[in-house]
Amino acid sequence: MAAFPFRIEATDGRARTGVLQTPRGDIRTPAFMPVGTAGTVKALTVEQVAATGADILLGNTYHLMLRPTAERVKRLGGLHRFMRWTKPILTDSGGFQVMSLSKISKVTEACVTFQSHIDGSRHVLTPERSMEIQADLLGADIVMQLDELVALPAAEDRAAEAMRRSARWAQRSRIAFGERDRQALFGIQQGGLSEALRRESAERLVEIGFDGYALGGLAVGEGHAAMCETLDFAPAMLPAERPRYLMGVGKPIDLVEAVWRGVDMFDCVLPTRSGRHGQAWTWEGSINLKNARFAEDDTPLDPDSLASPSRDYSKAYLHHLVKSEEILGQVLLSWHNLSFFQALMSELRAAISEGRLEAFRRRFLARQTSASDTSA
Protein backbone atom coordinates (compact mmCIF):
# COMPACT_ATOMS: atom_id res chain seq x y z
CA MET A 1 0.00 0.00 0.00
CA ALA A 2 1.31 3.45 -0.91
CA ALA A 3 2.49 5.69 1.94
CA PHE A 4 0.35 8.66 0.87
CA PRO A 5 -3.25 8.25 -0.39
CA PHE A 6 -3.83 9.78 -3.83
CA ARG A 7 -7.45 10.60 -4.62
CA ILE A 8 -8.33 11.43 -8.23
CA GLU A 9 -11.38 13.69 -8.08
CA ALA A 10 -12.07 14.30 -11.78
CA THR A 11 -10.71 13.46 -15.21
CA ASP A 12 -10.99 15.16 -18.58
CA GLY A 13 -9.49 13.06 -21.35
CA ARG A 14 -6.08 11.95 -20.09
CA ALA A 15 -5.86 14.83 -17.58
CA ARG A 16 -6.65 14.31 -13.89
CA THR A 17 -7.15 16.54 -10.87
CA GLY A 18 -6.92 15.21 -7.36
CA VAL A 19 -5.28 15.35 -3.95
CA LEU A 20 -2.13 13.69 -2.66
CA GLN A 21 -2.56 13.43 1.11
CA THR A 22 0.57 13.76 3.27
CA PRO A 23 1.06 14.14 7.03
CA ARG A 24 2.14 17.76 6.46
CA GLY A 25 -0.83 18.70 4.32
CA ASP A 26 -2.70 18.00 1.10
CA ILE A 27 -1.11 18.56 -2.31
CA ARG A 28 -3.68 19.60 -4.90
CA THR A 29 -2.90 18.26 -8.37
CA PRO A 30 -1.93 19.31 -10.94
CA ALA A 31 0.71 20.87 -8.70
CA PHE A 32 3.71 23.10 -9.36
CA MET A 33 6.58 22.92 -6.87
CA PRO A 34 8.75 26.03 -6.44
CA VAL A 35 12.42 25.09 -6.31
CA GLY A 36 14.18 25.80 -3.00
CA THR A 37 17.69 25.14 -4.24
CA ALA A 38 19.72 25.64 -1.06
CA GLY A 39 16.99 25.75 1.55
CA THR A 40 15.41 28.86 0.03
CA VAL A 41 13.25 29.76 -2.94
CA LYS A 42 15.53 32.47 -4.29
CA ALA A 43 14.63 36.05 -3.25
CA LEU A 44 11.50 35.02 -1.31
CA THR A 45 10.56 34.22 2.28
CA VAL A 46 8.60 31.06 3.03
CA GLU A 47 5.62 33.27 3.88
CA GLN A 48 5.74 34.79 0.39
CA VAL A 49 6.06 31.35 -1.20
CA ALA A 50 3.07 30.07 0.77
CA ALA A 51 1.09 33.17 -0.24
CA THR A 52 1.45 32.21 -3.91
CA GLY A 53 -0.65 29.10 -3.22
CA ALA A 54 2.13 26.51 -3.26
CA ASP A 55 1.28 23.28 -1.41
CA ILE A 56 4.79 21.80 -1.67
CA LEU A 57 8.29 22.88 -2.62
CA LEU A 58 11.42 21.12 -3.83
CA GLY A 59 14.80 20.98 -2.11
CA ASN A 60 18.07 20.15 -3.90
CA THR A 61 20.01 17.30 -2.33
CA TYR A 62 23.27 18.09 -4.13
CA HIS A 63 23.45 21.69 -2.95
CA LEU A 64 22.39 20.93 0.62
CA MET A 65 24.76 17.97 1.02
CA LEU A 66 27.68 20.23 0.05
CA ARG A 67 26.59 23.34 1.95
CA PRO A 68 25.72 23.49 4.82
CA THR A 69 25.88 19.63 4.69
CA ALA A 70 22.97 17.30 5.29
CA GLU A 71 24.41 16.32 8.68
CA ARG A 72 24.28 19.93 9.85
CA VAL A 73 20.69 20.31 8.65
CA LYS A 74 19.83 17.18 10.65
CA ARG A 75 21.47 18.56 13.79
CA LEU A 76 19.45 21.75 13.35
CA GLY A 77 16.14 19.88 13.25
CA GLY A 78 15.75 18.85 9.60
CA LEU A 79 15.04 20.85 6.48
CA HIS A 80 11.49 21.89 7.42
CA ARG A 81 12.60 23.45 10.68
CA PHE A 82 15.83 24.82 9.20
CA MET A 83 14.01 26.87 6.55
CA ARG A 84 10.72 27.32 8.46
CA TRP A 85 8.54 25.62 5.85
CA THR A 86 5.73 23.58 7.44
CA LYS A 87 4.20 22.09 4.29
CA PRO A 88 5.52 19.07 2.33
CA ILE A 89 8.98 19.03 0.74
CA LEU A 90 10.13 16.84 -2.14
CA THR A 91 13.89 16.41 -2.57
CA ASP A 92 15.58 15.40 -5.79
CA SER A 93 18.21 12.67 -5.60
CA GLY A 94 21.22 14.83 -6.45
CA GLY A 95 21.92 13.00 -9.68
CA PHE A 96 21.07 15.84 -12.07
CA GLN A 97 23.35 18.36 -10.39
CA VAL A 98 26.14 15.80 -10.09
CA MET A 99 26.05 15.39 -13.87
CA SER A 100 25.60 19.06 -14.72
CA LEU A 101 27.41 21.07 -12.03
CA SER A 102 30.28 19.01 -10.65
CA LYS A 103 33.78 19.72 -11.89
CA ILE A 104 34.48 16.04 -12.52
CA SER A 105 32.01 13.16 -12.23
CA LYS A 106 32.41 9.46 -12.92
CA VAL A 107 29.55 6.98 -13.00
CA THR A 108 30.04 3.32 -12.22
CA GLU A 109 27.58 0.61 -11.31
CA ALA A 110 28.41 1.12 -7.65
CA CYS A 111 28.19 4.90 -7.37
CA VAL A 112 28.85 8.36 -8.72
CA THR A 113 32.09 10.06 -7.69
CA PHE A 114 32.39 13.78 -8.22
CA GLN A 115 34.16 16.98 -7.25
CA SER A 116 32.24 19.81 -5.65
CA HIS A 117 31.68 22.85 -7.84
CA ILE A 118 32.23 24.95 -4.68
CA ASP A 119 35.65 23.88 -3.44
CA GLY A 120 36.76 20.86 -5.48
CA SER A 121 36.31 18.42 -2.57
CA ARG A 122 35.64 14.82 -3.59
CA HIS A 123 32.36 13.07 -2.80
CA VAL A 124 30.68 9.72 -3.42
CA LEU A 125 26.95 9.34 -4.00
CA THR A 126 25.28 5.93 -4.02
CA PRO A 127 21.59 5.07 -4.10
CA GLU A 128 21.85 4.18 -0.43
CA ARG A 129 23.59 7.43 0.52
CA SER A 130 21.01 9.45 -1.43
CA MET A 131 18.23 7.76 0.56
CA GLU A 132 20.04 8.50 3.83
CA ILE A 133 20.53 12.17 2.95
CA GLN A 134 16.99 12.78 1.74
CA ALA A 135 14.96 10.70 4.17
CA ASP A 136 17.00 10.55 7.38
CA LEU A 137 19.08 13.75 7.38
CA LEU A 138 17.00 16.31 5.46
CA GLY A 139 13.69 14.69 6.43
CA ALA A 140 11.94 15.10 3.08
CA ASP A 141 8.32 14.02 2.74
CA ILE A 142 8.82 12.75 -0.83
CA VAL A 143 12.17 11.19 -1.73
CA MET A 144 13.43 10.49 -5.26
CA GLN A 145 15.46 7.45 -6.23
CA LEU A 146 19.01 8.05 -7.51
CA ASP A 147 19.06 7.79 -11.30
CA GLU A 148 21.47 8.40 -14.15
CA LEU A 149 20.56 11.28 -16.43
CA VAL A 150 21.59 11.51 -20.09
CA ALA A 151 21.33 14.80 -21.96
CA LEU A 152 19.52 14.70 -25.31
CA PRO A 153 20.07 14.05 -28.12
CA ALA A 154 21.66 10.74 -27.16
CA ALA A 155 22.33 7.46 -28.98
CA GLU A 156 19.74 4.80 -28.14
CA ASP A 157 22.37 2.44 -26.74
CA ARG A 158 23.56 5.15 -24.34
CA ALA A 159 19.97 5.93 -23.30
CA ALA A 160 19.37 2.20 -22.77
CA GLU A 161 22.49 1.84 -20.63
CA ALA A 162 21.49 4.75 -18.39
CA MET A 163 17.88 3.55 -18.15
CA ARG A 164 18.89 0.04 -17.07
CA ARG A 165 21.40 1.35 -14.55
CA SER A 166 18.69 3.67 -13.22
CA ALA A 167 16.38 0.67 -12.85
CA ARG A 168 19.01 -1.22 -10.88
CA TRP A 169 19.61 1.85 -8.73
CA ALA A 170 15.83 2.08 -8.25
CA GLN A 171 15.88 -1.39 -6.68
CA ARG A 172 18.76 -0.40 -4.40
CA SER A 173 16.98 2.84 -3.48
CA ARG A 174 13.80 0.93 -2.64
CA ILE A 175 15.65 -1.50 -0.35
CA ALA A 176 17.57 1.30 1.40
CA PHE A 177 14.42 3.40 1.87
CA GLY A 178 12.42 0.50 3.28
CA GLU A 179 8.81 0.92 4.35
CA ARG A 180 7.82 4.22 5.97
CA ASP A 181 4.44 5.62 6.97
CA ARG A 182 5.30 9.34 6.93
CA GLN A 183 7.57 9.49 3.88
CA ALA A 184 7.10 8.40 0.27
CA LEU A 185 9.55 7.21 -2.39
CA PHE A 186 9.15 7.94 -6.11
CA GLY A 187 10.80 5.97 -8.91
CA ILE A 188 12.02 7.67 -12.08
CA GLN A 189 11.23 6.48 -15.60
CA GLN A 190 14.09 6.95 -18.06
CA GLY A 191 14.65 5.99 -21.69
CA GLY A 192 15.13 9.21 -23.61
CA LEU A 193 12.69 9.62 -26.50
CA SER A 194 12.35 5.87 -27.14
CA GLU A 195 8.92 4.36 -26.60
CA ALA A 196 10.39 0.88 -26.16
CA LEU A 197 12.92 2.01 -23.57
CA ARG A 198 10.32 4.06 -21.70
CA ARG A 199 8.06 1.01 -21.56
CA GLU A 200 10.84 -1.24 -20.29
CA SER A 201 11.72 1.34 -17.64
CA ALA A 202 8.11 1.67 -16.49
CA GLU A 203 7.66 -2.11 -16.27
CA ARG A 204 10.79 -2.49 -14.15
CA LEU A 205 9.76 0.33 -11.81
CA VAL A 206 6.21 -1.01 -11.37
CA GLU A 207 7.62 -4.44 -10.55
CA ILE A 208 9.70 -2.87 -7.75
CA GLY A 209 6.78 -0.75 -6.54
CA PHE A 210 6.86 2.95 -5.63
CA ASP A 211 4.58 5.50 -4.01
CA GLY A 212 4.71 7.67 -7.13
CA TYR A 213 6.46 7.76 -10.48
CA ALA A 214 8.44 10.50 -12.20
CA LEU A 215 9.22 11.05 -15.85
CA GLY A 216 12.93 11.88 -15.97
CA GLY A 217 15.31 12.70 -18.77
CA LEU A 218 13.13 15.31 -20.48
CA ALA A 219 13.65 19.08 -20.84
CA VAL A 220 17.35 18.27 -21.29
CA GLY A 221 17.85 19.40 -24.88
CA GLU A 222 15.16 17.65 -26.91
CA GLY A 223 12.92 20.68 -27.46
CA HIS A 224 9.21 21.27 -26.81
CA ALA A 225 7.85 19.25 -29.75
CA ALA A 226 9.93 16.14 -28.99
CA MET A 227 9.03 16.36 -25.31
CA CYS A 228 5.32 16.46 -26.16
CA GLU A 229 5.69 13.51 -28.53
CA THR A 230 7.28 11.51 -25.71
CA LEU A 231 4.53 12.57 -23.31
CA ASP A 232 2.00 11.24 -25.81
CA PHE A 233 2.94 7.73 -24.65
CA ALA A 234 5.17 7.85 -21.54
CA PRO A 235 2.75 8.91 -18.75
CA ALA A 236 0.20 6.24 -19.66
CA MET A 237 2.84 3.57 -19.03
CA LEU A 238 2.87 4.51 -15.33
CA PRO A 239 0.21 3.40 -12.83
CA ALA A 240 -2.93 5.52 -13.14
CA GLU A 241 -3.63 5.31 -9.42
CA ARG A 242 -0.35 6.97 -8.39
CA PRO A 243 0.97 10.53 -8.97
CA ARG A 244 3.00 11.20 -12.13
CA TYR A 245 5.73 13.84 -11.83
CA LEU A 246 7.48 15.46 -14.80
CA MET A 247 10.85 16.60 -13.52
CA GLY A 248 12.35 20.01 -14.32
CA VAL A 249 9.48 21.34 -16.45
CA GLY A 250 8.91 24.06 -17.38
CA LYS A 251 7.40 26.94 -19.34
CA PRO A 252 3.65 27.56 -18.98
CA ILE A 253 2.93 25.99 -22.38
CA ASP A 254 4.92 22.91 -21.30
CA LEU A 255 2.83 22.61 -18.15
CA VAL A 256 -0.48 22.86 -19.98
CA GLU A 257 0.54 20.33 -22.62
CA ALA A 258 1.84 17.89 -20.00
CA VAL A 259 -1.30 18.17 -17.86
CA TRP A 260 -3.39 17.50 -20.97
CA ARG A 261 -1.35 14.30 -21.41
CA GLY A 262 -1.87 13.05 -17.84
CA VAL A 263 0.93 14.53 -15.70
CA ASP A 264 0.17 15.59 -12.10
CA MET A 265 3.27 17.29 -10.66
CA PHE A 266 6.00 19.67 -11.85
CA ASP A 267 9.01 21.65 -10.68
CA CYS A 268 11.19 24.23 -12.39
CA VAL A 269 13.53 27.11 -11.55
CA LEU A 270 12.06 29.15 -14.42
CA PRO A 271 9.66 31.44 -12.46
CA THR A 272 12.31 32.73 -10.06
CA ARG A 273 15.18 32.68 -12.57
CA SER A 274 13.07 34.69 -15.01
CA GLY A 275 12.10 37.10 -12.25
CA ARG A 276 15.72 37.75 -11.35
CA HIS A 277 16.38 38.72 -14.98
CA GLY A 278 13.41 41.02 -15.53
CA GLN A 279 11.02 38.62 -17.26
CA ALA A 280 7.39 38.34 -16.17
CA TRP A 281 5.02 35.53 -17.16
CA THR A 282 1.40 36.56 -17.73
CA TRP A 283 -1.81 35.23 -19.26
CA GLU A 284 -0.87 37.15 -22.42
CA GLY A 285 2.61 35.64 -22.66
CA SER A 286 5.98 36.65 -21.25
CA ILE A 287 7.22 40.23 -21.19
CA ASN A 288 10.70 41.63 -20.70
CA LEU A 289 10.49 44.56 -18.31
CA LYS A 290 13.89 45.82 -19.42
CA ASN A 291 12.16 46.97 -22.57
CA ALA A 292 11.97 50.78 -22.83
CA ARG A 293 8.32 50.67 -23.86
CA PHE A 294 7.40 49.98 -20.22
CA ALA A 295 9.16 53.09 -18.87
CA GLU A 296 5.87 55.02 -18.58
CA ASP A 297 3.38 52.14 -18.54
CA ASP A 298 1.29 52.77 -15.45
CA THR A 299 -0.70 49.51 -15.69
CA PRO A 300 -0.06 46.50 -13.42
CA LEU A 301 1.00 43.07 -14.63
CA ASP A 302 -2.38 41.61 -13.69
CA PRO A 303 -5.08 43.84 -12.12
CA ASP A 304 -7.20 40.79 -11.26
CA SER A 305 -4.47 38.87 -9.43
CA LEU A 306 -4.64 38.20 -5.70
CA ALA A 307 -0.87 38.70 -5.49
CA SER A 308 0.30 42.17 -4.50
CA PRO A 309 3.29 42.32 -6.92
CA SER A 310 1.00 41.49 -9.84
CA ARG A 311 -1.77 43.90 -8.86
CA ASP A 312 -0.29 46.82 -6.92
CA TYR A 313 2.87 47.82 -8.81
CA SER A 314 3.00 49.41 -12.26
CA LYS A 315 5.06 48.06 -15.11
CA ALA A 316 6.82 51.45 -15.11
CA TYR A 317 7.93 50.96 -11.51
CA LEU A 318 9.03 47.38 -12.15
CA HIS A 319 10.92 48.56 -15.25
CA HIS A 320 12.68 51.17 -13.11
CA LEU A 321 13.65 48.57 -10.49
CA VAL A 322 14.98 46.17 -13.11
CA LYS A 323 16.98 48.81 -14.97
CA SER A 324 18.35 50.14 -11.67
CA GLU A 325 19.27 46.58 -10.60
CA GLU A 326 17.37 47.06 -7.35
CA ILE A 327 16.91 43.87 -5.32
CA LEU A 328 13.22 44.68 -4.84
CA GLY A 329 12.67 44.18 -8.56
CA GLN A 330 13.95 40.60 -8.31
CA VAL A 331 11.75 39.96 -5.28
CA LEU A 332 8.56 41.35 -6.82
CA LEU A 333 9.00 39.64 -10.19
CA SER A 334 9.91 36.28 -8.61
CA TRP A 335 6.84 36.57 -6.39
CA HIS A 336 4.66 37.54 -9.35
CA ASN A 337 5.93 34.68 -11.51
CA LEU A 338 5.38 32.03 -8.84
CA SER A 339 1.91 33.46 -8.21
CA PHE A 340 1.14 33.22 -11.92
CA PHE A 341 2.33 29.59 -12.09
CA GLN A 342 0.14 28.70 -9.10
CA ALA A 343 -2.82 30.55 -10.63
CA LEU A 344 -2.27 28.52 -13.81
CA MET A 345 -2.38 25.29 -11.77
CA SER A 346 -5.60 26.46 -10.12
CA GLU A 347 -7.19 27.22 -13.50
CA LEU A 348 -6.10 23.82 -14.84
CA ARG A 349 -7.65 22.05 -11.85
CA ALA A 350 -10.91 23.95 -12.38
CA ALA A 351 -10.92 23.27 -16.13
CA ILE A 352 -10.47 19.53 -15.57
CA SER A 353 -13.17 19.43 -12.89
CA GLU A 354 -15.61 21.24 -15.20
CA GLY A 355 -14.77 19.23 -18.33
CA ARG A 356 -13.47 22.19 -20.36
CA LEU A 357 -9.74 21.52 -20.45
CA GLU A 358 -9.47 21.28 -24.23
CA ALA A 359 -11.08 24.70 -24.72
CA PHE A 360 -8.84 26.18 -22.01
CA ARG A 361 -5.77 24.61 -23.63
CA ARG A 362 -6.53 25.96 -27.10
CA ARG A 363 -7.19 29.47 -25.83
CA PHE A 364 -4.17 29.53 -23.52
CA LEU A 365 -1.70 28.27 -26.11
CA ALA A 366 -2.96 30.77 -28.67
CA ARG A 367 -2.49 33.67 -26.27
CA GLN A 368 0.94 32.54 -25.11
CA THR A 369 2.43 31.91 -28.54
CA SER A 370 1.08 35.09 -30.13
CA ALA A 371 1.77 37.65 -27.42
CA SER A 372 5.14 36.83 -25.83
CA ASP A 373 7.70 39.63 -25.77
CA THR A 374 11.25 38.69 -24.80
CA SER A 375 13.00 41.46 -26.67
CA ALA A 376 15.60 43.56 -24.89
C-alpha positions, 0 to 999 in steps of 0.5 A, spaced: 500 500 500 502 506 498 504 511 503 500 517 501 493 516 499 492 519 492 485 521 490 483 522 483 477 527 483 475 528 476 478 526 469 478 530 462 481 526 457 487 523 459 488 529 464 486 528 472 485 533 478 486 530 485 489 530 492 495 527 494 494 526 502 501 527 506 502 528 514 504 535 512 498 537 508 494 535 502 497 537 495 492 539 490 494 536 483 496 538 478 501 541 482 507 546 481 513 545 486 517 552 487 524 550 487 528 551 493 535 550 491 539 551 497 533 551 503 530 557 500 526 559 494 531 564 491 529 572 493 522 570 497 521 568 504 517 562 506 511 566 507 511 569 500 512 562 497 506 560 501 502 566 499 502 564 492 498 558 493 504 553 493 502 546 497 509 543 496 516 545 494 522 542 492 529 541 495 536 540 492 540 534 495 546 536 491 546 543 494 544 541 501 549 535 502 555 540 500 553 546 503 551 546 509 551 539 509 545 534 510 548 532 517 548 539 519 541 540 517 539 534 521 542 537 527 538 543 526 532 539 526 531 537 519 530 541 512 522 543 514 525 546 521 531 549 518 528 553 513 521 554 516 517 551 511 511 547 514 508 544 508 511 538 504 517 538 501 520 533 495 527 532 494 531 530 488 536 525 488 542 529 487 543 525 480 542 531 475 546 536 479 552 531 479 552 530 472 551 538 470 554 542 475 560 538 478 567 539 476 568 532 474 564 526 475 564 518 474 559 513 473 560 506 475 555 501 477 556 502 484 556 509 485 557 516 482 564 520 484 564 527 483 568 533 485 564 539 488 563 545 484 564 549 490 571 547 493 573 541 489 572 536 494 571 529 492 564 526 494 561 519 493 553 518 492 550 511 491 543 510 491 543 508 499 547 514 501 542 518 497 536 515 501 540 516 507 541 524 505 533 525 503 529 521 508 534 521 514 538 527 514 533 532 510 527 529 512 523 530 506 516 528 505 517 525 498 524 522 496 526 520 489 530 514 487 538 516 484 538 515 477 542 516 471 541 522 467 543 523 459 542 529 456 539 529 449 540 528 443 543 521 445 544 514 442 539 509 443 544 504 446 547 510 451 539 511 453 538 504 454 544 503 458 542 509 463 535 507 463 537 500 465 542 502 470 537 507 473 532 501 474 538 497 478 539 503 482 531 504 483 531 497 486 537 499 491 533 505 493 527 501 494 531 497 499 535 502 502 528 506 503 524 501 506 517 501 508 515 508 511 508 511 513 510 518 513 515 518 507 514 516 500 519 514 495 518 515 487 521 511 482 524 515 475 522 512 468 528 513 463 529 511 456 530 518 452 525 519 447 524 511 445 517 508 446 520 501 447 525 504 452 520 508 456 516 502 456 521 497 459 523 502 464 516 503 467 515 495 467 521 495 471 519 500 476 512 497 477 515 491 478 519 494 484 513 498 486 513 505 488 509 510 491 509 515 485 512 515 479 516 520 475 518 522 468 525 523 468 530 525 462 526 530 459 527 538 458 534 536 457 535 538 450 530 535 446 525 541 445 518 542 446 515 538 440 519 532 442 518 532 449 510 532 447 511 527 442 514 523 448 509 525 453 504 522 448 505 515 450 510 515 456 505 517 462 500 512 460 505 507 461 505 509 469 500 506 474 494 511 473 492 510 481 499 513 483 501 521 482 505 522 475 511 527 476 514 530 470 521 533 472 524 540 471 518 542 467 517 548 465 514 553 461 507 555 462 505 551 455 509 545 457 505 545 463 499 545 460 501 540 454 503 535 460 497 536 464 493 535 458 497 528 457 496 526 464 501 529 468 500 531 475 506 534 478 511 539 476 518 543 478 522 548 475 527 554 476 524 558 471 519 562 475 524 565 479 530 565 474 526 569 469 524 574 475 531 575 477 532 577 470 526 582 468 522 577 465 514 576 467 510 571 465 502 573 464 496 570 461 498 574 455 505 571 454 511 573 457 514 580 457 521 583 458 520 589 463 527 591 461 524 593 454 523 601 454 516 601 452 514 599 459 518 606 462 511 610 462 506 604 462 502 605 469 498 599 468 499 592 473 501 586 470 495 583 472 489 587 475 485 581 477 491 577 481 490 576 488 498 577 489 500 584 491 506 584 486 502 582 480 496 587 482 499 593 486 505 595 482 505 598 475 510 596 469 513 602 469 515 601 476 518 594 475 521 597 469 525 602 473 527 597 479 529 592 473 533 597 470 536 600 476 538 593 478 534 594 485 533 587 489 526 589 490 525 588 482 527 581 483 523 579 489 517 582 486 517 579 479 519 572 482 513 573 487 509 575 481 511 569 476 510 564 482 503 566 483 502 566 476 504 559 475 500 557 481 494 561 478 495 557 472 495 550 476 488 552 479 485 554 473 487 547 470 484 544 476 478 547 475 478 546 467 479 539 468 473 538 474 468 542 469 470 538 463 473 544 459 480 543 459 481 542 451 477 549 450 482 552 455 488 549 452 486 551 445 485 558 448 491 559 452 496 556 447 494 561 442 495 567 447 501 565 449 504 563 442 502 570 439 503 575 445 510 573 448 515 579 448 522 577 450 525 582 446 531 587 450 
